[in-house]
Amino acid sequence: MHRVARFARAQPTSAFVHRSFATHTSNETGTFTADGKQVVTMIPGDGIGPEISRSVKQIFEADKVPIVWEDVNVTPVLKNGKTAIPDDALHSINRNKVALKGPLETPIGKGHVSLNLTLRRTFDLFANVRPCKSIIGYKTPFDNVDTVLIRENTEGEYSGIEHTVVDGVVQSIKLITEEASRRVSEYAFEYARSIGRKNVTIVHKANIQKLADGLFLATAMDVAKNYPDITVQDALLDRVCLQIVQDPTDFSDTVMVMPNLYGDILSDLGAGLIGGLGLTPSGNIGRKASIFESVHGTAPDIAGKDLANPTALLLSSVMMLRHMKLEAHADRIQKAVLKTIADGQHRTGDLGGKATNTAFTQAVIKNL
C-alpha cells in the first residue's frame, strides 16, 4: 500500500423489572451468580431491537452460554435539564461491566441528545472497535475484505460544543486531547498485538487541521515507540477512503486508528463493502464498562413483523463473548451464523432472501 508523507505535528503536552441480586457477587470484573454465571445487561432497544435481542437470547440458551441476562430500559430522563440514563440502567451497567445493546432511536430536532452518545459519555467508552470481514457465500463487489478500525469515541467533532455566533452563523468546536488520543492509541496497538496484526495505521487530516489532528497524530506516534514489534504508518483520511474501495486487501494486515468523526464515516464505508450495517459487529470499550451493539437503525417499518435480521447483534454478541474470554461459545455461534448465511436457505429480506427472523434464528440453532 502506498502511504502518504508525514506532516509537521503538534508536540504532545505531557421499562425495567427490578431483580434481587442478594445471591449475586459483584466485583471489578462484573456480577456473577452463585453457580458462576456472569450477569450481562441487555438493552433491547427500539423498533426491531426487542426481536433481534430475543434471537440472541434463544441462540445463547441453545449453546448453553453461562450468562444471565438483565434487561433494562434506557429511555432517557432529564436530570437538572440534561439528558441522562435512568438509574436502573445506570446501576445495572456499572454493576455488570458488560452490556449488549440493540438499536436506539434518537428523535431528530433541537434539544434531543443522541442516546448512543449519552451512553458513551456516561460510561467513558473511549474505543469503538469495528471489524469488517467478507462473509463466504454472500456475494458483494468485494469478497476479500478483512479490515479492523478503532475509533476514538469520546471527543472530536462529537464533543457537542456548539453555539450561535450571530444569526445565521454557528460554530462547532472540535476537541482533541492528548489523554484521549493516547488511551485510544494504546488500545489500538494492544488490540493489533492481540489479533496478530503487525501494523497500525493512523488515519488523520493533519495536513489541514495541523493542531487538532496534529496532536492526535503526534500522540499516536509517541505511543508507537512502546511497540517496537509493530510497524506504524500514517495516512490521510481521503486517501484511505479512495484506497479501501479500490483494493481493501491493502488494509488486511493493519489496525486503523483515528479520531471520532473519521471513524464514524470510514466504519460505515467498510460495512458497505461487505453487504451493509446488518452484517457488521461493533464493540465500545471503556474502563468502567464495555457495551457491544448493533449499529444499524431501528427499522420501524418492519418492527413487530418477524422480518428482522439479527446478524449484526449476533456478531456483536460474539465480540462480547471473546471480551468475556468465552472463546468456545464465541466460535460456535459465529460459525453457526456464518454457515446459515452461506447456505442461503434462511436469509432475511435485507440479504435477498424471504426467511423470517424466527426461521433464521432456528437455522442458526440447528447449525450449532
C-alpha positions in Angstrom: 0.0 0.0 0.0 1.2 3.5 -0.9 1.5 5.7 2.1 1.4 9.5 2.2 4.3 11.5 3.6 4.1 12.6 7.2 3.4 16.2 8.2 4.6 18.6 10.8 3.0 17.7 14.1 2.0 19.5 17.2 4.1 18.1 20.0 2.0 16.3 22.7 2.0 18.0 26.1 2.8 15.8 28.8 -39.2 -0.5 31.4 -37.2 -2.4 33.8 -38.3 -5.0 36.3 -36.1 -4.9 39.3 -34.5 -8.2 40.3 -33.0 -9.1 43.6 -29.2 -9.6 43.5 -28.8 -10.7 47.1 -27.3 -14.0 46.0 -25.0 -12.5 43.4 -21.5 -11.4 43.8 -20.2 -8.2 42.2 -16.5 -7.1 41.7 -14.4 -5.1 39.3 -14.9 -7.7 36.6 -18.7 -7.8 36.9 -21.5 -9.7 38.6 -21.7 -13.4 39.0 -24.5 -15.8 40.2 -23.9 -18.3 42.9 -23.3 -21.0 40.3 -20.7 -18.9 38.5 -22.7 -17.5 35.6 -21.9 -13.9 34.6 -24.7 -11.4 34.6 -24.9 -9.3 31.4 -27.0 -6.2 30.9 -29.3 -6.4 27.9 -30.6 -3.2 26.3 -33.2 -4.4 23.8 -33.5 -1.1 22.1 -36.3 0.3 19.9 -38.0 -0.8 16.7 -36.7 -4.3 15.8 -34.4 -4.2 18.8 -36.6 -6.5 21.0 -36.9 -9.1 18.2 -33.2 -9.4 17.4 -32.4 -9.3 21.2 -34.8 -12.3 21.6 -32.9 -14.1 18.8 -29.6 -13.6 20.7 -31.1 -15.0 23.9 -32.5 -18.1 22.2 -29.2 -18.9 20.5 -27.2 -18.3 23.7 -29.7 -20.6 25.5 -29.3 -23.3 22.9 -25.5 -23.1 23.2 -25.7 -23.1 27.0 -23.7 -19.9 27.3 -23.0 -19.4 31.0 -24.5 -16.0 31.4 -27.7 -14.5 32.9 -29.4 -11.6 31.1 -30.6 -8.5 33.0 -33.0 -6.4 30.8 -33.0 -2.7 31.2 -34.7 0.3 29.6 -32.6 3.3 28.6 -35.3 5.7 27.6 -33.7 8.9 28.7 -34.8 11.0 31.7 -34.0 14.7 32.4 -31.8 15.4 35.3 -31.1 19.1 36.0 -32.2 19.9 32.5 -29.8 17.4 30.9 -30.4 14.0 29.2 -29.4 11.2 31.4 -29.6 7.4 31.6 -32.3 6.0 34.0 -30.9 5.0 37.4 -31.9 1.3 37.0 -29.9 1.1 33.7 -27.0 3.1 35.1 -26.6 0.9 38.1 -27.0 -2.3 36.1 -24.2 -1.5 33.6 -22.0 -0.2 36.4 -22.5 -3.4 38.3 -22.3 -5.9 35.5 -19.5 -4.2 33.5 -20.7 -5.8 30.2 -23.8 -4.9 28.2 -25.3 -5.9 24.8 -27.4 -3.2 23.1 -29.9 -3.2 20.3 -30.6 -0.1 18.1 -31.8 3.1 19.8 -33.9 5.8 18.2 -33.0 9.4 18.7 -35.6 11.9 17.6 -34.3 14.4 15.0 -34.5 18.0 16.1 -33.4 20.6 18.5 -33.0 19.5 22.1 -32.7 15.8 21.5 -29.4 14.3 22.6 -28.2 11.0 21.0 -28.8 8.1 23.3 -25.8 6.4 22.0 -23.7 9.5 22.6 -25.1 9.7 26.1 -24.1 6.1 26.8 -20.6 6.7 25.5 -20.2 9.7 27.7 -21.8 8.2 30.8 -19.5 5.1 30.8 -16.5 6.7 29.2 -16.5 4.2 26.3 -13.3 5.6 24.7 -12.7 3.0 21.9 -15.1 1.8 19.3 -13.9 -1.4 17.6 -15.4 -2.1 14.1 -14.2 -5.2 12.2 -15.5 -5.7 8.7 -14.9 -9.2 7.1 -16.4 -10.6 3.9 -18.9 -13.4 4.6 -18.2 -16.5 2.5 -21.2 -17.4 0.4 -22.7 -13.9 0.4 -21.7 -12.2 -2.8 -20.7 -8.5 -2.8 -18.5 -6.5 -5.2 -15.6 -7.4 -2.9 -15.0 -10.9 -1.5 -11.7 -10.3 0.3 -12.5 -7.6 2.9 -10.8 -8.0 6.3 -10.4 -4.6 8.0 -10.3 -3.5 11.6 -11.0 0.0 12.6 -10.7 1.6 16.1 -12.4 4.9 16.5 -11.8 7.4 19.4 -15.3 7.6 20.8 -15.5 10.5 23.3 -14.4 13.7 21.7 -13.6 15.3 18.3 -16.4 16.8 16.4 -18.8 14.9 18.5 -17.9 16.7 21.7 -21.2 18.6 21.4 -19.7 22.0 21.9 -21.7 24.3 19.6 -23.0 27.9 19.8 -24.5 30.6 17.6 -22.1 33.4 16.9 -24.7 35.6 15.3 -27.9 34.8 13.5 -27.1 32.5 10.6 -23.6 31.7 11.8 -22.9 28.7 14.1 -19.6 27.4 15.4 -18.8 23.8 16.4 -15.7 23.1 18.4 -13.6 20.0 17.6 -12.0 18.9 20.9 -8.8 16.8 20.8 -6.9 16.0 23.9 -3.6 14.2 24.4 -5.1 12.0 27.1 -7.9 10.7 24.9 -5.6 10.3 21.9 -3.1 8.3 24.0 -5.5 5.9 25.5 -7.2 5.0 22.2 -3.8 4.7 20.5 -2.5 2.4 23.2 -5.7 0.3 22.9 -5.2 0.1 19.1 -1.6 -1.2 19.5 -2.6 -3.7 22.1 -5.5 -4.9 20.0 -3.3 -5.3 17.0 -0.9 -7.4 19.0 -3.8 -9.5 20.4 -5.1 -10.4 17.0 -1.7 -10.9 15.4 -1.5 -7.9 13.1 1.9 -6.4 12.7 0.8 -2.9 11.5 -1.1 0.1 12.8 -2.3 2.9 10.5 -3.0 6.3 12.0 -5.7 8.0 9.9 -5.9 11.8 10.1 -6.1 15.2 8.3 -3.1 16.8 9.9 -2.3 18.5 6.6 -5.3 20.7 7.2 -6.1 20.5 10.9 -2.5 21.0 12.0 -3.1 21.5 15.7 -6.1 19.1 16.4 -5.2 16.2 14.1 -1.5 17.1 14.5 -1.9 16.4 18.3 -3.7 13.1 17.7 -1.0 12.0 15.2 1.9 13.1 17.3 0.5 11.3 20.4 -0.2 8.1 18.4 3.4 8.2 17.0 4.7 8.6 20.5 2.7 5.6 21.7 4.2 3.6 18.8 7.7 3.9 20.4 6.5 1.4 23.1 5.6 -1.2 20.5 8.8 -2.0 18.5 7.2 -5.2 17.2 4.5 -3.3 15.4 5.1 -1.2 12.3 3.3 2.2 12.2 2.4 4.5 9.4 0.0 7.4 8.9 -2.4 8.1 6.0 -4.8 10.9 5.1 -8.5 10.1 5.6 -9.4 10.9 2.0 -6.6 8.8 0.6 -7.7 5.8 2.8 -11.3 6.2 1.6 -10.0 6.0 -2.0 -7.7 3.1 -1.5 -10.1 1.0 0.6 -12.7 0.9 -2.2 -10.1 0.2 -4.8 -8.4 -2.6 -3.0 -9.5 -3.4 0.5 -6.7 -6.0 0.9 -4.3 -3.1 1.4 -5.8 -2.9 4.9 -5.9 -6.7 5.7 -2.7 -6.6 7.8 -3.3 -3.4 9.8 -5.4 -2.0 12.5 -6.6 1.6 11.7 -7.0 4.1 14.5 -8.5 7.6 14.1 -10.4 10.4 15.6 -14.2 10.2 16.2 -15.8 11.6 13.0 -13.4 9.9 10.7 -14.1 6.6 12.3 -17.9 7.1 12.1 -17.6 7.6 8.3 -15.0 5.1 7.5 -16.6 2.3 9.5 -19.8 2.6 7.6 -17.9 2.7 4.3 -16.3 -0.6 5.4 -19.7 -2.1 6.2 -20.8 -1.2 2.7 -18.0 -3.3 1.3 -19.3 -6.5 2.9 -23.1 -6.0 2.5 -24.2 -3.4 4.9 -24.6 -2.5 8.6 -26.8 -5.6 9.1 -23.7 -7.7 8.9 -21.3 -5.6 11.0 -20.5 -6.0 14.7 -19.4 -3.3 17.0 -17.9 -3.0 20.5 -17.4 0.0 22.7 -14.6 -0.4 25.2 -14.2 1.6 28.4 -12.5 1.3 31.7 -15.8 1.4 33.6 -17.7 -1.0 31.3 -18.0 -2.2 27.8 -21.1 -2.1 25.6 -21.5 -4.2 22.4 -24.1 -3.2 19.9 -25.7 -3.4 16.5 -25.0 -0.2 14.6 -27.9 -0.4 12.1 -31.1 1.6 12.6 -34.3 0.6 14.4 -36.2 -0.2 11.1 -39.6 0.8 12.4 -41.2 -0.2 9.1 -40.6 -3.9 9.8 -40.7 -3.8 13.6 -43.0 -6.5 15.0 -43.4 -8.3 11.7 -40.8 -11.1 12.3 -38.7 -9.9 9.4 -35.6 -8.5 11.2 -32.1 -9.8 10.6 -30.3 -10.4 13.9 -26.9 -11.0 12.4 -25.3 -7.7 13.4 -26.3 -8.1 17.1 -25.3 -11.8 17.0 -21.8 -11.0 15.7 -21.6 -8.2 18.3 -22.5 -10.7 20.9 -19.7 -12.9 19.6 -17.3 -10.0 20.2 -18.8 -9.7 23.7 -18.1 -13.4 24.4 -14.5 -13.0 23.3 -14.2 -10.0 25.6 -15.5 -12.2 28.4 -13.0 -15.0 27.5 -15.8 -17.4 26.5 -14.0 -18.3 23.2 -15.5 -21.7 22.6 -19.1 -20.3 22.7 -18.0 -17.4 20.5 -16.5 -19.7 17.9 -19.6 -22.0 17.8 -22.1 -19.2 17.5 -20.0 -17.3 14.9 -19.6 -20.4 12.7 -23.4 -21.2 13.0 -24.3 -17.6 12.0 -21.9 -17.5 9.0 -23.0 -21.0 7.9 -26.7 -20.0 8.0 -25.9 -17.0 5.7 -23.6 -19.0 3.4 -26.2 -21.8 3.0 -28.6 -19.3 1.5 -31.8 -21.1 2.6 -32.7 -18.9 5.5 -31.6 -15.4 4.6 -33.8 -12.5 5.7 -35.1 -9.9 3.2 -32.2 -7.5 3.6 -29.9 -10.3 2.4 -32.0 -11.1 -0.6 -34.0 -13.9 1.0 -37.5 -14.5 2.3 -36.9 -16.0 5.7 -38.4 -14.7 8.9 -36.5 -13.7 11.9 -37.8 -16.9 13.6 -36.7 -19.1 10.7 -33.2 -17.5 10.6 -32.8 -17.9 14.4 -33.9 -21.6 14.3 -31.5 -22.3 11.4 -28.6 -20.8 13.5 -29.6 -23.0 16.4 -29.6 -26.1 14.1 -26.2 -25.1 12.8 -24.7 -25.0 16.3 
